[in-house]
C-alpha cells in the first residue's frame, strides 16, 4: 500500500480537481454537440468566419479517458489498486513444452 506525503496528496487532489473541471466542460460540450451544427461558415464580403464543433464520438472518447484517469488518481490517493509491481524470472524457469512421441 502506498502512502504519500501531505504535499503529494495535495498535488493529486489538485490534479483530480482540474481534470474534473475539464470533464464537466466535456459533458456540457457533449450536450451542445448533440443538438448543434458541426461546421458553420459565414462569409460576408468584408471577411469570413468559421466555427467547427468537435464530433460527439471524440467528446465521448475524451470523457472515457478522463474518467479513467480520475479513477486511477483516486485509487492512488486512497492507497488502493495496483501501485507498483515488478515481475522477474528466475534463470532456468522458462516454460517449455515437451512433446513425447
C-alpha positions as CSV (number, residue, x, y, z in Angstrom):
1,X,0.0,0.0,0.0
2,X,1.5,3.3,-1.0
3,X,1.5,6.3,1.4
4,X,2.1,9.8,0.2
5,X,3.3,12.9,1.9
6,X,0.9,15.7,2.5
7,X,2.4,17.7,-0.4
8,X,2.0,14.8,-2.8
9,X,-1.6,14.2,-1.6
10,X,-2.3,17.9,-2.3
11,X,-0.9,17.7,-5.8
12,X,-3.0,14.6,-6.6
13,X,-6.2,16.3,-5.2
14,X,-5.4,19.4,-7.4
15,X,-4.9,17.3,-10.5
16,X,-8.2,15.5,-9.8
17,X,-10.0,18.8,-9.4
18,X,-8.6,20.2,-12.7
19,X,-9.5,17.0,-14.6
20,X,-13.0,17.1,-13.0
21,X,-13.4,20.7,-14.3
22,X,-12.4,19.6,-17.8
23,X,-14.7,16.6,-17.5
24,X,-17.6,18.8,-16.5
25,X,-16.9,21.1,-19.6
26,X,-16.8,18.0,-21.8
27,X,-20.2,16.9,-20.5
28,X,-21.6,20.3,-21.4
29,X,-19.9,20.2,-24.8
30,X,-21.5,16.7,-25.4
31,X,-24.9,18.1,-24.7
32,X,-24.3,21.0,-27.1
33,X,-22.8,18.8,-29.8
34,X,-25.8,16.5,-29.7
35,X,-28.0,19.4,-30.9
36,X,-25.7,21.8,-32.7
37,X,-24.3,22.1,-36.2
38,X,-20.9,20.6,-36.5
39,X,-19.5,23.0,-39.1
40,X,-20.6,26.5,-39.8
41,X,-19.2,29.1,-42.2
42,X,-20.3,32.7,-42.6
43,X,-18.8,34.8,-45.4
44,X,-19.6,38.5,-45.8
45,X,-17.7,40.4,-48.5
46,X,-15.7,42.1,-45.7
47,X,-14.5,38.9,-44.1
48,X,-15.3,35.3,-43.2
49,X,-15.9,33.4,-40.0
50,X,-15.8,29.7,-39.5
51,X,-16.8,27.7,-36.5
52,X,-16.4,24.0,-36.1
53,X,-17.5,21.8,-33.2
54,X,-16.0,18.5,-32.2
55,X,-17.8,15.4,-33.1
56,X,-19.8,13.6,-30.5
57,X,-17.6,10.5,-30.7
58,X,-14.5,12.4,-30.0
59,X,-16.1,14.1,-27.0
60,X,-17.3,10.7,-25.6
61,X,-13.8,9.2,-26.1
62,X,-12.2,12.1,-24.2
63,X,-14.8,11.7,-21.4
64,X,-14.0,8.0,-21.1
65,X,-10.2,8.7,-20.9
66,X,-10.6,11.4,-18.3
67,X,-12.9,9.3,-16.2
68,X,-10.4,6.5,-16.2
69,X,-7.6,9.0,-15.2
70,X,-9.6,10.4,-12.4
71,X,-10.5,6.9,-11.1
72,X,-6.8,5.9,-11.2
73,X,-5.8,9.1,-9.3
74,X,-8.5,8.5,-6.7
75,X,-7.2,4.9,-6.2
76,X,-3.6,6.3,-5.8
77,X,-4.9,8.8,-3.3
78,X,-6.8,6.1,-1.3
79,X,-3.9,3.7,-1.4
80,X,-5.9,1.1,-3.3
81,X,-5.3,-0.6,-6.5
82,X,-2.0,-1.7,-8.1
83,X,0.7,0.8,-7.2
84,X,3.9,-0.9,-8.4
85,X,4.7,-4.5,-9.3
86,X,7.9,-6.0,-10.6
87,X,8.0,-9.4,-12.2
88,X,11.3,-11.2,-12.6
89,X,12.0,-14.6,-14.0
90,X,14.5,-16.8,-12.3
91,X,17.1,-18.3,-14.5
92,X,16.1,-21.7,-15.9
93,X,12.4,-21.4,-15.2
94,X,11.2,-20.8,-18.7
95,X,8.1,-22.7,-19.6
96,X,9.0,-25.3,-22.2
97,X,6.5,-27.7,-23.6
98,X,7.9,-31.1,-24.4
99,X,6.2,-33.3,-26.9
100,X,6.8,-37.0,-26.5
101,X,6.4,-39.2,-29.5
